[in-house]
Amino acid sequence: MENEMELTIMRLITAAGDARSLAMQAIRAARAGHLDEADALMIECDKKMVDAHQCQTGLIFAETNGSPVPITLLMVHAQDHVMNAMTVKDMAGEMIEMIRAATPAEKPWK
């Protein structure tokens, strides 16, 4: 059971870290004027965050069903990754929308 929990925690860290990286890539793409790419990266970021939340939910359900999750440095690290990824994702979304609003709309005429 302990090994399974460690694997879940590592999956949580990986998913959250991937989500954060995708959000940062999305910001860079938007800054370069590639808004469609930024949107695609944010969709991938959302998928990774769903993965992270599923891991987290699994750990919460395990605890509520009588299998306490030990508070280890690895678990604290995982939760830090999740919170950081959530913050970066939210800020990336706001930054991309600010960039989109500041980008002059293409005119359909010449």
Secondary structure, 3 states (H helix, E strand, C coil): CHHHHHHHHHHHHHHHHHHHHHHHHHHHHHHCCCHHHHHHHHHHHHHHHHHHHHHHHHHHHHHHCCCCCCCCHHHHHHHHHHHHHHHHHHHHHHHHHHHHHHCCCCCCCC
